Amino acid sequence: MKVLLTNDDGIGASGLHALRRALLEVPGVELAVIAPDSNRSATARSITTRRPLWVEEVEFGDGTTGFATDGTPVDCVRFAALGLVEFEPELIVSGINHGANLGDDITYSGTVAAALEGIVLGIPAIAVSQQSDRRALDFRAGGGFDFEQAAAFVARMVEELDRVPMPDGTLLNVNCPAEPAGGARACRLGRRVYRDRLELEEEEPGGRRRYRIYGEDPDYHREQGTDFAAIADGLIAVTPLHFDLTDVAGIESLAGFDLDGLLRPAAREVE
């Protein structure tokens, strides 16, 4: 199997290399690595369109090499699809991210975005994230990380990929707990509770001001069956995601509305 490994923490990230080493042990895997040259966390599905991209081949010290680029995680997947490496990927693996990617946070995640790009291109994908030992339930890096369980779990998933239920157009979002209780659970995305607020940190004489707007301690809704609940129980959370954001019920509602009427001038009341 031809696998592209990428991430959003950068080519030197410990999580990437833990997973790289584990995947190299999987029989039949041909592995290519393309990753950002530095941290691109929370870049979501951003791409680089207004300038060319630098690429450098990097030696990993074990006889293998990869490519580092000054682009985004999505750019990395595009590079592979467009021929930077010697094969066309049959699977995209993104991670291991330094920090969890749960619930609403996936919409900000560069880790999940790279996997989503695989789905857009018709390539199966797995996004992998690791909770820190501080047990923070979000993507903010903090504390230490033990990537061995996540790396071993995903390597086995890749090895057994023919048997793992992955419908077309669906990626698997894998999150591993800091203190594993043993076991994994299929679950849905939970709901985040953000505690962001506007905080003025600095003001210059000319009126220029510096604000902090993102809080450091988000919470989540306590609901059974979610990825948050699985991690809280010490289980690996596996959530299938797809790219279809269409609200089917919304289409039916709009179909009964006179959209053509919006092309006509607005009727004005006669006094």
Secondary structure as GFF3:
##gff-version 3
##sequence-region A 1 271
A	DSSP	beta_strand	2	6	.	.	.	ID=ss1
A	DSSP	alpha_helix	14	24	.	.	.	ID=ss2
A	DSSP	beta_strand	30	36	.	.	.	ID=ss3
A	DSSP	beta_strand	55	59	.	.	.	ID=ss4
A	DSSP	beta_strand	65	69	.	.	.	ID=ss5
A	DSSP	alpha_helix	73	81	.	.	.	ID=ss6
A	DSSP	beta_strand	91	98	.	.	.	ID=ss7
A	DSSP	three_ten_helix	103	107	.	.	.	ID=ss8
A	DSSP	alpha_helix	110	120	.	.	.	ID=ss9
A	DSSP	beta_strand	125	130	.	.	.	ID=ss10
A	DSSP	alpha_helix	148	159	.	.	.	ID=ss11
A	DSSP	beta_strand	170	176	.	.	.	ID=ss12
A	DSSP	beta_strand	184	186	.	.	.	ID=ss13
A	DSSP	beta_strand	192	193	.	.	.	ID=ss14
A	DSSP	beta_strand	199	203	.	.	.	ID=ss15
A	DSSP	beta_strand	209	212	.	.	.	ID=ss16
A	DSSP	beta_strand	219	220	.	.	.	ID=ss17
A	DSSP	alpha_helix	227	232	.	.	.	ID=ss18
A	DSSP	beta_strand	236	242	.	.	.	ID=ss19
A	DSSP	alpha_helix	248	255	.	.	.	ID=ss20
A	DSSP	three_ten_helix	259	263	.	.	.	ID=ss21
###
